């Protein structure tokens, strides 16, 4: 606890054999916005990439407006995942909400797949709370993308 952690996930329709670190990600999910200016989180992210930040504030308030220039603006979004988790789960655990938001942002996975994974991992109130947080984040990100595409 307390130390920055980076993890990688590869998504494909066919088996993935490589176990090397991802140096040029297609997408970033940033769970802790306090790390935005402390580490080189954006290394390798191409201009067609996606980024989802767990934060209640927008890119301007996070000091990322200059960074966002040159990217597809509807691919760089914030979602208040911790707040959504607190509302639906009673604890600020943003993982499920971030996965729901990621589904809406990238369509690399479906919301149904996220909900199925939650159902396989959790039961009872915890499963229901995580599923509700994932749905809420999915709706939030979908609505934000739609608003940006009409702006």
C-alpha positions in Angstrom: 0.0 0.0 0.0 1.1 3.5 -0.7 3.5 2.8 -3.5 2.5 3.4 -7.2 1.6 0.2 -9.0 1.4 -0.3 -12.7 -0.2 -3.4 -14.3 -0.9 -4.5 -17.8 -3.7 -6.3 -19.5 -3.8 -7.5 -23.1 -7.2 -8.0 -24.8 -7.6 -10.1 -28.0 -9.9 -12.6 -29.6 -7.1 -15.1 -29.9 -4.6 -16.5 -27.4 -1.9 -14.1 -26.2 1.5 -15.7 -25.8 3.7 -12.8 -24.8 4.3 -11.8 -21.2 6.4 -8.7 -21.9 5.5 -5.3 -20.4 3.3 -3.2 -22.6 5.4 -0.2 -23.8 2.9 1.3 -26.3 -0.6 0.9 -24.7 -3.8 1.5 -26.6 -5.5 2.5 -23.4 -4.7 3.7 -19.9 -6.9 3.5 -16.8 -5.6 5.7 -14.0 -7.1 4.7 -10.7 -5.2 7.3 -8.6 -5.2 10.8 -10.0 -2.6 11.9 -7.4 -0.1 10.1 -9.6 -0.8 12.1 -12.7 2.1 14.5 -12.3 4.5 12.2 -10.3 5.2 9.5 -12.8 5.5 9.1 -16.6 2.1 7.5 -16.8 1.5 8.5 -20.4 4.6 7.0 -22.0 3.9 5.2 -25.2 0.2 6.2 -25.5 -0.4 7.1 -29.1 -2.6 10.0 -30.3 -5.3 7.4 -31.1 -5.2 6.1 -27.6 -7.8 6.0 -24.8 -7.4 7.2 -21.3 -9.8 7.0 -18.4 -9.0 8.8 -15.1 -10.8 8.1 -11.8 -11.5 11.7 -10.8 -14.4 13.9 -9.9 -12.9 16.8 -11.9 -12.2 17.4 -15.6 -8.9 17.5 -17.5 -8.5 21.2 -17.0 -8.8 21.0 -13.2 -6.4 18.0 -13.3 -3.8 20.1 -15.2 -4.0 17.9 -18.3 -5.5 20.2 -20.9 -2.2 20.8 -22.6 -1.5 17.0 -22.6 -4.9 16.3 -24.2 -4.3 18.6 -27.2 -3.7 16.5 -30.3 -5.7 13.5 -28.9 -9.3 12.6 -29.9 -11.0 14.4 -27.0 -13.8 11.9 -26.7 -11.2 9.2 -26.0 -9.7 11.0 -22.9 -12.3 11.1 -20.1 -12.7 11.2 -16.4 -15.2 9.2 -14.4 -15.9 9.6 -10.7 -15.4 5.9 -10.1 -14.6 6.1 -6.4 -17.7 8.2 -5.7 -19.8 5.9 -7.8 -18.4 2.9 -5.8 -19.1 4.7 -2.5 -22.7 5.3 -3.6 -23.4 1.8 -4.9 -21.0 -0.3 -2.8 -20.6 1.7 0.4 -16.8 1.8 -0.1 -14.5 3.8 -2.4 -13.3 0.8 -4.4 -13.3 2.0 -8.0 -12.2 -1.2 -9.8 -15.6 -2.3 -11.1 -16.7 1.2 -11.9 -13.5 1.8 -13.9 -14.2 -1.4 -15.9 -17.7 -0.3 -16.7 -16.3 3.1 -17.8 -13.6 1.4 -19.9 -16.3 -0.7 -21.6 -18.2 2.5 -22.6 -15.0 4.3 -23.6 -13.3 1.7 -25.8 -15.9 -1.0 -26.6 -12.9 -3.4 -26.2 -15.1 -5.3 -23.8 -18.9 -5.2 -23.4 -20.8 -4.1 -20.3 -22.3 -7.6 -20.3 -18.8 -9.1 -20.0 -17.9 -6.8 -17.2 -21.1 -7.7 -15.3 -20.5 -11.4 -15.9 -17.0 -11.1 -14.5 -18.3 -9.3 -11.4 -20.9 -12.1 -11.0 -18.2 -14.8 -11.2 -16.0 -13.0 -8.6 -18.5 -11.7 -6.1 -21.8 -12.7 -4.5 -24.7 -11.0 -2.8 -24.6 -7.3 -1.9 -21.0 -7.0 -3.0 -21.8 -8.3 -6.5 -24.9 -6.1 -6.7 -23.0 -3.0 -5.6 -20.1 -3.6 -7.9 -22.5 -4.3 -10.8 -24.5 -1.1 -10.1 -21.2 1.0 -9.9 -20.1 -0.5 -13.2 -23.4 0.3 -14.9 -23.4 3.8 -13.5 -19.8 4.4 -14.8 -20.7 2.9 -18.2 -23.7 5.3 -18.4 -21.6 8.3 -17.2 -18.8 7.7 -19.8 -21.2 6.9 -22.6 -23.1 10.2 -21.9 -19.8 12.2 -21.7 -18.6 10.7 -25.0 -21.9 11.5 -26.7 -21.8 15.1 -25.4 -18.2 15.6 -26.7 -19.0 14.2 -30.1 -21.8 16.8 -30.4 -19.7 19.7 -29.2 
